[in-house]
Amino acid sequence: MAHRTVVVEADTVEAARAGVFGRLAPDEVVLREWVVADGRPHHVERHAATVEEACARVRETIPEGATVVEETCTHAPELRHETVQAFDETDVAAEIGRRLGPDAVVASAQEVTPHRNGFLGLGRKPGAWEVDVELPASAELTWQQRAKVSAEVGPKEERFPRYAGSGVCDVCNAPIAALEAFQVPVEVFYASRAYRNHLGRNPLIAAMGGDVDSHVAHLRAVDHSTHSAVCPNCIHMFE
């Protein structure tokens, strides 16, 4: 069976993922997944010289098929007066940027209380600055679209080659026909914690005394093969 793409839209990403799994054939698995849209509200703000330009910029961010869930809030250009503590005009600009955002422009700055440099860093103290700040026009809105998940699906890729012979499973002793079971390298087989837990539930192991790890070490020491045959019902212990 070839790979194919499944795309599902839903109210949430979780629901879209569930929809993808609901469309899988019995022998298919999800190979790769992309969240195309997360389904959550997105708040967007844009700045410009005028309100009209800011509104145009913010509308450009709305993806196709999305809906506006909150009305646009606009702010006209503004001249604001701020008082900041700083050592120089560079510090003033940095503080205004932290306080009002990167689009704020320092129109004028005057140091009204001189700063002190101190001696060897001791007694250093910023001065007080009166600052006029130009804020551009802004517009903001919140949009939302349905969650969308795209997935590449196809047949599950087998980690281990098929066992060409017949006999019994080395885990559960169930009969196996040719090419029905899998060849698991002995290093992987005896290192599996799930396999050790399986042995730990076997009453015969407990009756022989000793712990499971010692029993597994003995089995590995006497096993001179390169692979173990594992049936489809037991292969999950080694994947």
KAQUI-V631683 format. One record per run of one state. SS is the DSSP state (hx for helix, st for strand, lp for the rest). FROM is the first residue (numbers start at 1). TO is the last residue. If there is no record, write none. Layout:
# KAQUI-V631683
ss->[SS SS]
from->[FROM FROM]
to->[TO TO]
This chain:
# KAQUI-V631683
ss->[lp st lp hx lp st lp st lp hx lp st lp st lp hx lp st lp st lp st lp st lp st lp st lp st lp st lp st lp st lp st lp st hx lp hx lp hx lp hx lp st lp hx lp]
from->[1 4 11 13 23 28 38 42 49 51 60 67 76 78 87 89 101 105 114 116 117 119 120 122 123 125 126 127 136 137 145 147 156 162 163 167 169 175 177 182 186 192 193 201 203 208 212 223 227 231 235 239]
to->[3 10 12 22 27 37 41 48 50 59 66 75 77 86 88 100 104 113 115 116 118 119 121 122 124 125 126 135 136 144 146 155 161 162 166 168 174 176 181 185 191 192 200 202 207 211 222 226 230 234 238 239]
